[in-house]
Amino acid sequence: MEKTIFEQMGGTYRREGDYLIPNLTLPDTGDNQIGKYGRMRRRYLKEHRRILYTNLLTSGNLRCHLAEIDQTCNERMESIVSAMAKQEGVTEALKAADQMEWVRRMNSIRNRAEEIVLTELVYS
């Protein structure tokens, strides 16, 4: 009997009753933790970029892609927040003098930084 393309590529089958079932396994993706931005990216890909989502899923690279996006977003957030805080004069001295003003300004900075990160990395 002639080998199938699956067998020619090194695939094997197992017999379940009268059927031959291919022995398929998922690649080991390691222990990649997916945080807030990775979950947001997955939802965006699933709803708006279905072909890319399916390609990443079937190739086994989706989890790595999402972990990379999440890590990149977190690093970018830290750098943007610290740069904006320095530029706008939000310091520890302000925190000691007027805590509520410091919280208001930091929340504003974080919100603006998150909008930048979402636009640049998650929804692109």
C-alpha positions as CSV (number, residue, x, y, z in Angstrom):
1,M,0.0,0.0,0.0
2,E,1.3,3.5,-0.9
3,K,2.2,5.8,1.9
4,T,0.0,8.9,2.5
5,I,1.5,12.4,2.5
6,F,1.1,12.4,6.3
7,E,3.2,9.2,6.6
8,Q,5.8,10.5,4.1
9,M,6.3,13.5,6.4
10,G,6.9,11.2,9.4
11,G,3.3,11.0,10.7
12,T,1.9,7.8,12.3
13,Y,-1.5,6.4,12.9
14,R,-3.1,4.4,15.7
15,R,-6.0,2.0,15.1
16,E,-9.3,2.7,17.0
17,G,-11.7,-0.1,16.0
18,D,-12.0,0.1,12.2
19,Y,-10.5,3.6,12.0
20,L,-7.0,4.9,11.7
21,I,-6.5,8.0,13.8
22,P,-3.4,10.2,13.2
23,N,-1.1,10.6,16.2
24,L,-1.1,14.3,16.6
25,T,0.5,16.2,19.5
26,L,0.7,19.9,20.3
27,P,4.2,21.4,20.4
28,D,5.6,22.2,23.9
29,T,5.0,25.9,24.4
30,G,6.7,26.1,27.7
31,D,5.2,28.0,30.6
32,N,4.2,31.3,29.0
33,Q,2.0,33.4,31.2
34,I,-0.5,35.5,29.3
35,G,-1.6,38.6,31.1
36,K,-4.1,41.4,30.4
37,Y,-2.6,42.6,27.2
38,G,-2.1,39.1,25.8
39,R,-5.8,38.3,26.5
40,M,-6.8,41.6,24.8
41,R,-4.6,40.8,21.8
42,R,-6.2,37.3,21.5
43,R,-9.7,38.7,21.6
44,Y,-8.7,41.3,18.9
45,L,-7.2,38.6,16.7
46,K,-10.2,36.3,17.2
47,E,-12.7,39.0,16.3
48,H,-11.0,41.2,13.7
49,R,-8.0,39.2,12.3
50,R,-9.4,35.7,12.0
51,I,-6.9,34.5,9.4
52,L,-3.9,35.6,11.4
53,Y,-5.5,34.1,14.5
54,T,-6.1,30.7,12.8
55,N,-2.6,30.7,11.3
56,L,-1.0,31.3,14.7
57,L,-3.2,28.8,16.4
58,T,-2.6,26.0,13.9
59,S,1.1,26.6,13.7
60,G,1.3,26.4,17.5
61,N,2.7,29.9,17.8
62,L,-0.3,31.7,19.3
63,R,0.7,31.3,22.9
64,C,4.2,32.5,22.3
65,H,2.9,35.5,20.3
66,L,0.5,36.4,23.1
67,A,3.2,36.1,25.8
68,E,5.5,38.3,23.7
69,I,2.9,40.9,23.1
70,D,2.0,40.9,26.9
71,Q,5.7,41.3,27.9
72,T,6.3,44.0,25.3
73,C,3.2,46.0,26.4
74,N,4.2,45.8,30.1
75,E,7.7,47.0,29.3
76,R,6.4,49.8,27.1
77,M,3.9,50.9,29.8
78,E,6.7,51.2,32.3
79,S,8.9,53.3,30.1
80,I,6.1,55.6,28.9
81,V,4.7,56.2,32.4
82,S,8.1,57.0,33.8
83,A,8.9,59.3,30.9
84,M,5.6,61.1,31.2
85,A,5.8,61.4,35.0
86,K,9.3,62.9,34.7
87,Q,8.2,65.3,31.9
88,E,5.1,66.5,33.9
89,G,7.0,66.8,37.2
90,V,5.1,64.1,39.1
91,T,7.7,63.3,41.7
92,E,7.9,61.7,45.2
93,A,8.0,65.3,46.5
94,L,4.6,65.9,45.1
95,K,3.4,62.6,46.5
96,A,4.6,63.7,50.0
97,A,3.1,67.1,49.7
98,D,-0.3,66.4,48.0
99,Q,-1.2,62.7,47.7
100,M,-4.5,63.2,46.0
101,E,-3.0,65.4,43.3
102,W,-0.2,62.8,42.7
103,V,-2.8,60.0,42.4
104,R,-4.9,62.1,39.9
105,R,-1.9,62.9,37.8
106,M,-0.5,59.3,37.8
107,N,-4.0,57.9,36.9
108,S,-4.1,60.4,34.0
109,I,-0.6,59.4,32.9
110,R,-1.4,55.6,33.1
111,N,-4.6,56.0,31.1
112,R,-2.8,57.9,28.3
113,A,0.1,55.5,28.3
114,E,-2.3,52.6,28.1
115,E,-4.1,54.1,25.1
116,I,-0.7,54.5,23.4
117,V,0.3,50.9,24.1
118,L,-3.1,49.5,23.0
119,T,-3.0,51.4,19.7
120,E,0.7,50.6,18.9
121,L,0.8,46.9,20.0
122,V,-2.5,45.3,20.8
123,Y,-4.8,46.6,18.1
124,S,-2.4,46.7,15.1
